[in-house]
């Protein structure tokens, strides 16, 4: 009987950031794409603010749950909270007009 090893193709996963690139069987992201995923989620919140919407802590928490690790969730939460604080801060020209 012939017992040659037959090369089987190992299924590869798609990167979790949504870029569609392949990753190894144990990886979730391509190098640097974990930060890209966080940036994409923060950009979605930014677009919500730009469109006149309100970003709540619940929205931030639900978006954070889509990330696979606690470290990435914390990174996203910090970035989202900074974005919201910056959006809610009074504009410099508004301060100047109030001082007049």
N, CA, C and O atoms as a GROMACS GRO file, in nm:
protein
  400
    1UNK      N    1   0.085  -0.118   0.000
    1UNK     CA    2   0.000   0.000   0.000
    1UNK      C    3   0.089   0.124   0.000
    1UNK      O    4   0.191   0.128   0.069
    2UNK      N    5   0.051   0.223  -0.076
    2UNK     CA    6   0.126   0.347  -0.086
    2UNK      C    7   0.081   0.441   0.025
    2UNK      O    8  -0.037   0.476   0.032
    3UNK      N    9   0.173   0.482   0.112
    3UNK     CA   10   0.138   0.567   0.224
    3UNK      C   11   0.202   0.705   0.214
    3UNK      O   12   0.246   0.762   0.314
    4UNK      N   13   0.206   0.759   0.094
    4UNK     CA   14   0.261   0.893   0.076
    4UNK      C   15   0.172   0.995   0.147
    4UNK      O   16   0.049   0.983   0.150
    5UNK      N   17   0.237   1.092   0.204
    5UNK     CA   18   0.162   1.199   0.267
    5UNK      C   19   0.102   1.289   0.160
    5UNK      O   20   0.172   1.334   0.069
    6UNK      N   21  -0.023   1.312   0.170
    6UNK     CA   22  -0.091   1.399   0.075
    6UNK      C   23  -0.101   1.537   0.137
    6UNK      O   24  -0.150   1.554   0.249
    7UNK      N   25  -0.054   1.634   0.063
    7UNK     CA   26  -0.059   1.772   0.113
    7UNK      C   27  -0.203   1.817   0.116
    7UNK      O   28  -0.272   1.818   0.014
    8UNK      N   29  -0.247   1.854   0.232
    8UNK     CA   30  -0.382   1.908   0.245
    8UNK      C   31  -0.372   2.057   0.262
    8UNK      O   32  -0.280   2.108   0.326
    9UNK      N   33  -0.464   2.123   0.208
    9UNK     CA   34  -0.464   2.268   0.218
    9UNK      C   35  -0.525   2.306   0.352
    9UNK      O   36  -0.637   2.268   0.384
   10UNK      N   37  -0.448   2.382   0.429
   10UNK     CA   38  -0.495   2.428   0.560
   10UNK      C   39  -0.586   2.547   0.537
   10UNK      O   40  -0.547   2.644   0.473
   11UNK      N   41  -0.707   2.539   0.589
   11UNK     CA   42  -0.795   2.654   0.571
   11UNK      C   43  -0.741   2.775   0.646
   11UNK      O   44  -0.698   2.764   0.761
   12UNK      N   45  -0.743   2.887   0.582
   12UNK     CA   46  -0.697   3.010   0.646
   12UNK      C   47  -0.817   3.098   0.676
   12UNK      O   48  -0.920   3.093   0.609
   13UNK      N   49  -0.800   3.178   0.775
   13UNK     CA   50  -0.907   3.268   0.817
   13UNK      C   51  -0.888   3.405   0.754
   13UNK      O   52  -0.779   3.440   0.710
   14UNK      N   53  -0.994   3.478   0.748
   14UNK     CA   54  -0.986   3.617   0.704
   14UNK      C   55  -0.955   3.703   0.826
   14UNK      O   56  -0.995   3.671   0.938
   15UNK      N   57  -0.885   3.809   0.804
   15UNK     CA   58  -0.848   3.902   0.911
   15UNK      C   59  -0.975   3.958   0.975
   15UNK      O   60  -1.072   3.990   0.906
   16UNK      N   61  -0.975   3.969   1.106
   16UNK     CA   62  -1.093   4.015   1.180
   16UNK      C   63  -1.120   4.165   1.164
   16UNK      O   64  -1.226   4.212   1.204
   17UNK      N   65  -1.026   4.239   1.105
   17UNK     CA   66  -1.049   4.383   1.087
   17UNK      C   67  -1.144   4.410   0.972
   17UNK      O   68  -1.198   4.520   0.959
   18UNK      N   69  -1.165   4.309   0.888
   18UNK     CA   70  -1.256   4.326   0.776
   18UNK      C   71  -1.188   4.354   0.645
   18UNK      O   72  -1.255   4.378   0.544
   19UNK      N   73  -1.055   4.352   0.642
   19UNK     CA   74  -0.983   4.383   0.518
   19UNK      C   75  -0.990   4.268   0.418
   19UNK      O   76  -0.970   4.288   0.299
   20UNK      N   77  -1.020   4.148   0.466
   20UNK     CA   78  -1.032   4.032   0.377
   20UNK      C   79  -0.902   3.959   0.352
   20UNK      O   80  -0.902   3.857   0.283
   21UNK      N   81  -0.791   4.008   0.405
   21UNK     CA   82  -0.664   3.939   0.384
   21UNK      C   83  -0.658   3.814   0.471
   21UNK      O   84  -0.727   3.803   0.572
   22UNK      N   85  -0.577   3.720   0.428
   22UNK     CA   86  -0.568   3.593   0.499
   22UNK      C   87  -0.473   3.603   0.617
   22UNK      O   88  -0.375   3.677   0.614
   23UNK      N   89  -0.505   3.528   0.721
   23UNK     CA   90  -0.418   3.516   0.838
   23UNK      C   91  -0.391   3.368   0.862
   23UNK      O   92  -0.459   3.282   0.805
   24UNK      N   93  -0.294   3.339   0.944
   24UNK     CA   94  -0.262   3.201   0.976
   24UNK      C   95  -0.373   3.137   1.057
   24UNK      O   96  -0.469   3.202   1.096
   25UNK      N   97  -0.358   3.008   1.082
   25UNK     CA   98  -0.468   2.937   1.147
   25UNK      C   99  -0.486   2.975   1.294
   25UNK      O  100  -0.594   2.954   1.350
   26UNK      N  101  -0.384   3.030   1.358
   26UNK     CA  102  -0.398   3.069   1.499
   26UNK      C  103  -0.415   3.219   1.519
   26UNK      O  104  -0.444   3.263   1.630
   27UNK      N  105  -0.398   3.296   1.415
   27UNK     CA  106  -0.405   3.442   1.426
   27UNK      C  107  -0.546   3.491   1.396
   27UNK      O  108  -0.622   3.426   1.323
   28UNK      N  109  -0.580   3.605   1.452
   28UNK     CA  110  -0.707   3.669   1.423
   28UNK      C  111  -0.688   3.789   1.331
   28UNK      O  112  -0.776   3.824   1.252
   29UNK      N  113  -0.570   3.851   1.341
   29UNK     CA  114  -0.541   3.973   1.266
   29UNK      C  115  -0.407   3.960   1.195
   29UNK      O  116  -0.320   3.883   1.237
   30UNK      N  117  -0.391   4.035   1.086
   30UNK     CA  118  -0.261   4.055   1.026
   30UNK      C  119  -0.186   4.153   1.117
   30UNK      O  120  -0.250   4.223   1.195
   31UNK      N  121  -0.054   4.159   1.110
   31UNK     CA  122   0.020   4.253   1.195
   31UNK      C  123  -0.029   4.396   1.177
   31UNK      O  124  -0.035   4.447   1.065
   32UNK      N  125  -0.064   4.460   1.288
   32UNK     CA  126  -0.112   4.598   1.286
   32UNK      C  127  -0.260   4.616   1.259
   32UNK      O  128  -0.313   4.726   1.275
   33UNK      N  129  -0.326   4.512   1.218
   33UNK     CA  130  -0.467   4.524   1.182
   33UNK      C  131  -0.560   4.525   1.303
   33UNK      O  132  -0.677   4.560   1.290
   34UNK      N  133  -0.509   4.486   1.421
   34UNK     CA  134  -0.590   4.500   1.541
   34UNK      C  135  -0.614   4.649   1.570
   34UNK      O  136  -0.725   4.689   1.607
   35UNK      N  137  -0.510   4.730   1.552
   35UNK     CA  138  -0.524   4.874   1.570
   35UNK      C  139  -0.612   4.933   1.460
   35UNK      O  140  -0.687   5.028   1.483
   36UNK      N  141  -0.602   4.877   1.340
   36UNK     CA  142  -0.686   4.922   1.230
   36UNK      C  143  -0.834   4.898   1.262
   36UNK      O  144  -0.918   4.983   1.234
   37UNK      N  145  -0.864   4.783   1.322
   37UNK     CA  146  -1.002   4.751   1.357
   37UNK      C  147  -1.055   4.852   1.459
   37UNK      O  148  -1.168   4.900   1.446
   38UNK      N  149  -0.974   4.885   1.559
   38UNK     CA  150  -1.013   4.986   1.657
   38UNK      C  151  -1.038   5.120   1.588
   38UNK      O  152  -1.135   5.188   1.617
   39UNK      N  153  -0.950   5.156   1.497
   39UNK     CA  154  -0.964   5.284   1.425
   39UNK      C  155  -1.091   5.289   1.342
   39UNK      O  156  -1.156   5.393   1.333
   40UNK      N  157  -1.126   5.178   1.280
   40UNK     CA  158  -1.249   5.172   1.200
   40UNK      C  159  -1.371   5.194   1.289
   40UNK      O  160  -1.463   5.266   1.253
   41UNK      N  161  -1.372   5.131   1.406
   41UNK     CA  162  -1.485   5.147   1.498
   41UNK      C  163  -1.494   5.290   1.551
   41UNK      O  164  -1.603   5.344   1.566
   42UNK      N  165  -1.379   5.351   1.581
   42UNK     CA  166  -1.378   5.490   1.628
   42UNK      C  167  -1.425   5.582   1.515
   42UNK      O  168  -1.496   5.679   1.541
   43UNK      N  169  -1.386   5.554   1.392
   43UNK     CA  170  -1.429   5.635   1.278
   43UNK      C  171  -1.580   5.628   1.259
   43UNK      O  172  -1.642   5.727   1.222
   44UNK      N  173  -1.640   5.512   1.286
   44UNK     CA  174  -1.785   5.500   1.277
   44UNK      C  175  -1.852   5.590   1.381
   44UNK      O  176  -1.954   5.654   1.351
   45UNK      N  177  -1.796   5.596   1.501
   45UNK     CA  178  -1.852   5.686   1.604
   45UNK      C  179  -1.833   5.832   1.562
   45UNK      O  180  -1.922   5.915   1.582
   46UNK      N  181  -1.718   5.863   1.505
   46UNK     CA  182  -1.691   5.999   1.458
   46UNK      C  183  -1.793   6.040   1.353
   46UNK      O  184  -1.845   6.152   1.356
   47UNK      N  185  -1.822   5.950   1.261
   47UNK     CA  186  -1.922   5.979   1.157
   47UNK      C  187  -2.060   6.001   1.217
   47UNK      O  188  -2.136   6.085   1.169
   48UNK      N  189  -2.093   5.926   1.321
   48UNK     CA  190  -2.221   5.945   1.391
   48UNK      C  191  -2.228   6.086   1.449
   48UNK      O  192  -2.330   6.153   1.438
   49UNK      N  193  -2.118   6.130   1.512
   49UNK     CA  194  -2.114   6.264   1.571
   49UNK      C  195  -2.124   6.369   1.462
   49UNK      O  196  -2.196   6.467   1.477
   50UNK      N  197  -2.052   6.349   1.351
   50UNK     CA  198  -2.054   6.446   1.242
   50UNK      C  199  -2.192   6.457   1.178
   50UNK      O  200  -2.230   6.564   1.129
   51UNK      N  201  -2.268   6.349   1.180
   51UNK     CA  202  -2.403   6.350   1.125
   51UNK      C  203  -2.506   6.405   1.224
   51UNK      O  204  -2.626   6.404   1.196
   52UNK      N  205  -2.459   6.452   1.339
   52UNK     CA  206  -2.547   6.512   1.438
   52UNK      C  207  -2.604   6.413   1.538
   52UNK      O  208  -2.690   6.450   1.618
   53UNK      N  209  -2.557   6.291   1.537
   53UNK     CA  210  -2.605   6.190   1.631
   53UNK      C  211  -2.534   6.201   1.765
   53UNK      O  212  -2.431   6.266   1.778
   54UNK      N  213  -2.592   6.136   1.862
   54UNK     CA  214  -2.537   6.134   1.998
   54UNK      C  215  -2.474   5.998   2.022
   54UNK      O  216  -2.535   5.895   1.995
   55UNK      N  217  -2.352   5.997   2.073
   55UNK     CA  218  -2.283   5.873   2.107
   55UNK      C  219  -2.295   5.852   2.257
   55UNK      O  220  -2.252   5.936   2.336
   56UNK      N  221  -2.353   5.740   2.295
   56UNK     CA  222  -2.374   5.710   2.436
   56UNK      C  223  -2.274   5.605   2.484
   56UNK      O  224  -2.207   5.540   2.404
   57UNK      N  225  -2.265   5.592   2.615
   57UNK     CA  226  -2.177   5.489   2.672
   57UNK      C  227  -2.222   5.350   2.631
   57UNK      O  228  -2.139   5.260   2.616
   58UNK      N  229  -2.351   5.331   2.614
   58UNK     CA  230  -2.403   5.201   2.569
   58UNK      C  231  -2.356   5.170   2.428
   58UNK      O  232  -2.321   5.056   2.398
   59UNK      N  233  -2.354   5.269   2.342
   59UNK     CA  234  -2.305   5.249   2.205
   59UNK      C  235  -2.158   5.209   2.206
   59UNK      O  236  -2.116   5.120   2.133
   60UNK      N  237  -2.081   5.277   2.290
   60UNK     CA  238  -1.939   5.247   2.301
   60UNK      C  239  -1.920   5.104   2.353
   60UNK      O  240  -1.837   5.029   2.300
   61UNK      N  241  -1.995   5.068   2.456
   61UNK     CA  242  -1.982   4.934   2.514
   61UNK      C  243  -2.022   4.825   2.416
   61UNK      O  244  -1.957   4.721   2.409
   62UNK      N  245  -2.128   4.848   2.339
   62UNK     CA  246  -2.171   4.745   2.244
   62UNK      C  247  -2.071   4.731   2.129
   62UNK      O  248  -2.048   4.620   2.080
   63UNK      N  249  -2.012   4.841   2.086
   63UNK     CA  250  -1.908   4.834   1.982
   63UNK      C  251  -1.783   4.764   2.035
   63UNK      O  252  -1.718   4.688   1.963
   64UNK      N  253  -1.750   4.790   2.160
   64UNK     CA  254  -1.632   4.727   2.220
   64UNK      C  255  -1.647   4.576   2.228
   64UNK      O  256  -1.548   4.503   2.217
   65UNK      N  257  -1.768   4.529   2.247
   65UNK     CA  258  -1.790   4.384   2.258
   65UNK      C  259  -1.760   4.310   2.128
   65UNK      O  260  -1.742   4.188   2.130
   66UNK      N  261  -1.753   4.381   2.016
   66UNK     CA  262  -1.722   4.316   1.890
   66UNK      C  263  -1.572   4.284   1.878
   66UNK      O  264  -1.532   4.211   1.788
   67UNK      N  265  -1.492   4.340   1.967
   67UNK     CA  266  -1.348   4.314   1.964
   67UNK      C  267  -1.317   4.188   2.046
   67UNK      O  268  -1.381   4.164   2.149
   68UNK      N  269  -1.219   4.109   2.003
   68UNK     CA  270  -1.197   3.978   2.064
   68UNK      C  271  -1.126   3.976   2.198
   68UNK      O  272  -1.140   3.878   2.272
   69UNK      N  273  -1.050   4.078   2.233
   69UNK     CA  274  -0.975   4.071   2.358
   69UNK      C  275  -1.009   4.189   2.448
   69UNK      O  276  -1.054   4.294   2.402
   70UNK      N  277  -0.985   4.170   2.576
   70UNK     CA  278  -1.010   4.276   2.674
   70UNK      C  279  -0.918   4.395   2.649
   70UNK      O  280  -0.958   4.510   2.669
   71UNK      N  281  -0.795   4.369   2.606
   71UNK     CA  282  -0.702   4.478   2.579
   71UNK      C  283  -0.750   4.565   2.463
   71UNK      O  284  -0.743   4.688   2.471
   72UNK      N  285  -0.798   4.503   2.356
   72UNK     CA  286  -0.850   4.581   2.244
   72UNK      C  287  -0.978   4.654   2.282
   72UNK      O  288  -1.000   4.767   2.239
   73UNK      N  289  -1.061   4.590   2.363
   73UNK     CA  290  -1.184   4.656   2.409
   73UNK      C  291  -1.150   4.780   2.490
   73UNK      O  292  -1.214   4.884   2.474
   74UNK      N  293  -1.050   4.769   2.578
   74UNK     CA  294  -1.009   4.883   2.659
   74UNK      C  295  -0.949   4.994   2.572
   74UNK      O  296  -0.975   5.112   2.595
   75UNK      N  297  -0.869   4.955   2.472
   75UNK     CA  298  -0.810   5.053   2.381
   75UNK      C  299  -0.918   5.128   2.306
   75UNK      O  300  -0.912   5.250   2.293
   76UNK      N  301  -1.018   5.056   2.256
   76UNK     CA  302  -1.127   5.119   2.184
   76UNK      C  303  -1.207   5.211   2.276
   76UNK      O  304  -1.240   5.324   2.239
   77UNK      N  305  -1.237   5.164   2.396
   77UNK     CA  306  -1.316   5.243   2.491
   77UNK      C  307  -1.247   5.375   2.523
   77UNK      O  308  -1.310   5.480   2.525
   78UNK      N  309  -1.116   5.369   2.548
   78UNK     CA  310  -1.040   5.493   2.577
   78UNK      C  311  -1.044   5.589   2.458
   78UNK      O  312  -1.065   5.709   2.476
   79UNK      N  313  -1.023   5.536   2.338
   79UNK     CA  314  -1.024   5.621   2.218
   79UNK      C  315  -1.162   5.681   2.194
   79UNK      O  316  -1.174   5.798   2.157
   80UNK      N  317  -1.266   5.601   2.215
   80UNK     CA  318  -1.403   5.650   2.194
   80UNK      C  319  -1.439   5.757   2.296
   80UNK      O  320  -1.502   5.857   2.262
   81UNK      N  321  -1.399   5.737   2.421
   81UNK     CA  322  -1.429   5.836   2.524
   81UNK      C  323  -1.354   5.967   2.499
   81UNK      O  324  -1.408   6.074   2.524
   82UNK      N  325  -1.230   5.958   2.448
   82UNK     CA  326  -1.157   6.080   2.412
   82UNK      C  327  -1.227   6.153   2.298
   82UNK      O  328  -1.236   6.276   2.299
   83UNK      N  329  -1.275   6.078   2.201
   83UNK     CA  330  -1.346   6.137   2.088
   83UNK      C  331  -1.472   6.210   2.134
   83UNK      O  332  -1.499   6.323   2.092
   84UNK      N  333  -1.549   6.146   2.220
   84UNK     CA  334  -1.673   6.206   2.270
   84UNK      C  335  -1.642   6.330   2.353
   84UNK      O  336  -1.711   6.431   2.341
   85UNK      N  337  -1.540   6.324   2.438
   85UNK     CA  338  -1.503   6.439   2.520
   85UNK      C  339  -1.460   6.556   2.432
   85UNK      O  340  -1.494   6.671   2.459
   86UNK      N  341  -1.385   6.526   2.328
   86UNK     CA  342  -1.340   6.632   2.237
   86UNK      C  343  -1.458   6.692   2.161
   86UNK      O  344  -1.462   6.813   2.139
   87UNK      N  345  -1.553   6.608   2.122
   87UNK     CA  346  -1.670   6.657   2.049
   87UNK      C  347  -1.760   6.743   2.137
   87UNK      O  348  -1.824   6.837   2.090
   88UNK      N  349  -1.765   6.709   2.266
   88UNK     CA  350  -1.852   6.783   2.358
   88UNK      C  351  -1.786   6.907   2.415
   88UNK      O  352  -1.854   6.992   2.473
   89UNK      N  353  -1.655   6.920   2.400
   89UNK     CA  354  -1.583   7.036   2.453
   89UNK      C  355  -1.625   7.161   2.376
   89UNK      O  356  -1.650   7.155   2.256
   90UNK      N  357  -1.633   7.274   2.446
   90UNK     CA  358  -1.669   7.398   2.376
   90UNK      C  359  -1.562   7.435   2.275
   90UNK      O  360  -1.443   7.417   2.298
   91UNK      N  361  -1.606   7.486   2.163
   91UNK     CA  362  -1.517   7.527   2.056
   91UNK      C  363  -1.442   7.653   2.098
   91UNK      O  364  -1.498   7.735   2.171
   92UNK      N  365  -1.318   7.672   2.055
   92UNK     CA  366  -1.241   7.791   2.094
   92UNK      C  367  -1.308   7.921   2.052
   92UNK      O  368  -1.304   8.019   2.126
   93UNK      N  369  -1.370   7.924   1.935
   93UNK     CA  370  -1.436   8.049   1.893
   93UNK      C  371  -1.560   8.077   1.976
   93UNK      O  372  -1.598   8.193   1.992
   94UNK      N  373  -1.623   7.972   2.031
   94UNK     CA  374  -1.739   7.993   2.118
   94UNK      C  375  -1.693   8.057   2.249
   94UNK      O  376  -1.764   8.142   2.304
   95UNK      N  377  -1.576   8.018   2.298
   95UNK     CA  378  -1.523   8.078   2.421
   95UNK      C  379  -1.490   8.226   2.397
   95UNK      O  380  -1.516   8.310   2.483
   96UNK      N  381  -1.434   8.256   2.282
   96UNK     CA  382  -1.397   8.394   2.249
   96UNK      C  383  -1.521   8.484   2.239
   96UNK      O  384  -1.520   8.598   2.285
   97UNK      N  385  -1.627   8.431   2.178
   97UNK     CA  386  -1.749   8.508   2.165
   97UNK      C  387  -1.817   8.527   2.300
   97UNK      O  388  -1.878   8.631   2.324
   98UNK      N  389  -1.809   8.428   2.387
   98UNK     CA  390  -1.870   8.439   2.519
   98UNK      C  391  -1.798   8.542   2.604
   98UNK      O  392  -1.858   8.605   2.691
   99UNK      N  393  -1.669   8.558   2.580
   99UNK     CA  394  -1.590   8.654   2.659
   99UNK      C  395  -1.617   8.798   2.618
   99UNK      O  396  -1.587   8.889   2.695
  100UNK      N  397  -1.672   8.821   2.500
  100UNK     CA  398  -1.697   8.957   2.451
  100UNK      C  399  -1.807   9.024   2.524
  100UNK      O  400  -1.840   9.139   2.494
   0.00000   0.00000   0.00000
